[in-house]
């Protein structure tokens, strides 16, 4: 089995951890793909579902071999590779002057990426008529694993420590959507400005399209290097059923925002999440990726992972066959356009750990 197929399979089936406590803590709850843990396979770090019901039934498992002192990846009980877990970052042991642990403010993703949700609340989350059914943004807050609002000062303090102590290379700042017309862009601007006053670190900001595209220029001036605005789903019926609140923002408005953002951040520095498995068929996803690439937007296609405690907890993830075909064809589109995750300055597309797409690029 080649590397492309192995990573695709693992992200569809998940990983059954026979022994927990390996490496850095996994991520449970949150605003995006969650219930994951980072592992390294042949120098490629990927985020794999480990806290889900499907992972418990996965044919892939990991165990620590005492004789070789290695963690072994097994398929149906047969060893197929050795893997590694990124170690717990040093900055996790620190606290702010107010006594807040740094890990409640920002988390390690993959091997060298820092991620934070600056506002851990969302105007859509508390109402079933508007909430995204895949989202668990409130779970980590309810479980006291984070705080509702990370101040710019707190973020700057934590980011500086993460860069200094753990060699963080870039970071992602996302946000729950506040009930303001800028859709969180204003607060992300404040946070970016504070961070860049302390450390020179590439930053991606993520939010819904704001009412005024001048916010793109303000984000860029504050030190944001790349921007994510996430479609998640494309088909109108799927959007209305899975994310009724976000579905009120038309797809065409997203594309207007993409074009405006590319003018500010540059070709290939704007990206969007596409969650495969929510209901969009393969032709729809491929047509959308083709359209996105044509205007300079990187389509970060990711397999949907059902998160415990959400309305879609029992929704089946996409098959590995579906994802492999999607990755192959999108990878070829990216190659033809000369677009690559490696050229993105910061963010999810550059990290690539929640998807196998980067290993399908030339």
Rosetta blueprint (number, residue, H / E / L):
1 X L
2 X L
3 X H
4 X H
5 X H
6 X H
7 X H
8 X H
9 X H
10 X H
11 X H
12 X H
13 X H
14 X L
15 X L
16 X E
17 X E
18 X L
19 X L
20 X L
21 X L
22 X L
23 X L
24 X L
25 X L
26 X L
27 X E
28 X L
29 X L
30 X E
31 X L
32 X L
33 X L
34 X L
35 X L
36 X E
37 X E
38 X E
39 X E
40 X E
41 X E
42 X L
43 X L
44 X E
45 X E
46 X E
47 X E
48 X E
49 X E
50 X L
51 X L
52 X L
53 X H
54 X H
55 X H
56 X H
57 X L
58 X L
59 X L
60 X E
61 X E
62 X E
63 X E
64 X E
65 X E
66 X L
67 X L
68 X L
69 X L
70 X E
71 X E
72 X E
73 X E
74 X E
75 X E
76 X L
77 X L
78 X E
79 X E
80 X E
81 X E
82 X E
83 X E
84 X E
85 X L
86 X L
87 X L
88 X L
89 X L
90 X H
91 X H
92 X H
93 X H
94 X L
95 X E
96 X L
97 X L
98 X L
99 X L
100 X L
101 X E
102 X H
103 X H
104 X H
105 X L
106 X L
107 X E
108 X E
109 X E
110 X L
111 X L
112 X L
113 X E
114 X E
115 X E
116 X E
117 X E
118 X L
119 X E
120 X L
121 X L
122 X L
123 X L
124 X L
125 X L
126 X L
127 X L
128 X L
129 X L
130 X L
131 X L
132 X E
133 X L
134 X L
135 X L
136 X E
137 X H
138 X H
139 X H
140 X H
141 X H
142 X H
143 X L
144 X L
145 X L
146 X L
147 X L
148 X L
149 X E
150 X L
151 X L
152 X H
153 X H
154 X H
155 X H
156 X H
157 X H
158 X H
159 X H
160 X H
161 X H
162 X H
163 X H
164 X H
165 X H
166 X H
167 X L
168 X L
169 X L
170 X E
171 X E
172 X E
173 X E
174 X E
175 X L
176 X L
177 X L
178 X L
179 X L
180 X L
181 X L
182 X L
183 X L
184 X L
185 X H
186 X H
187 X H
188 X H
189 X H
190 X H
191 X H
192 X H
193 X H
194 X H
195 X H
196 X H
197 X H
198 X H
199 X L
200 X L
201 X L
202 X E
203 X E
204 X E
205 X E
206 X E
207 X L
208 X L
209 X L
210 X L
211 X L
212 X L
213 X L
214 X H
215 X H
216 X H
217 X H
218 X H
219 X H
220 X H
221 X H
222 X H
223 X L
224 X L
225 X L
226 X E
227 X E
228 X E
229 X L
230 X L
231 X L
232 X E
233 X L
234 X L
235 X L
236 X H
237 X H
238 X H
239 X H
240 X H
241 X H
242 X H
243 X E
244 X L
245 X L
246 X H
247 X H
248 X H
249 X L
250 X L
251 X H
252 X H
253 X H
254 X H
255 X H
256 X H
257 X H
258 X H
259 X H
260 X H
261 X H
262 X H
263 X H
264 X H
265 X H
266 X L
267 X L
268 X L
269 X L
270 X E
271 X E
272 X E
273 X E
274 X E
275 X E
276 X E
277 X L
278 X L
279 X L
280 X L
281 X L
282 X H
283 X H
284 X H
285 X H
286 X H
287 X H
288 X H
289 X H
290 X H
291 X H
292 X H
293 X H
294 X H
295 X L
296 X L
297 X E
298 X E
299 X E
300 X E
301 X E
302 X E
303 X E
304 X L
305 X L
306 X L
307 X L
308 X L
309 X L
310 X L
311 X L
312 X L
313 X L
314 X L
315 X L
316 X L
317 X L
318 X L
319 X L
320 X H
321 X H
322 X H
323 X H
324 X H
325 X H
326 X H
327 X H
328 X H
329 X H
330 X H
331 X H
332 X H
333 X H
334 X H
335 X H
336 X H
337 X H
338 X L
339 X L
340 X L
341 X H
342 X H
343 X H
344 X L
345 X L
346 X L
347 X L
348 X H
349 X H
350 X H
351 X H
352 X L
353 X L
354 X L
355 X L
356 X L
357 X H
358 X H
359 X H
360 X H
361 X L
362 X L
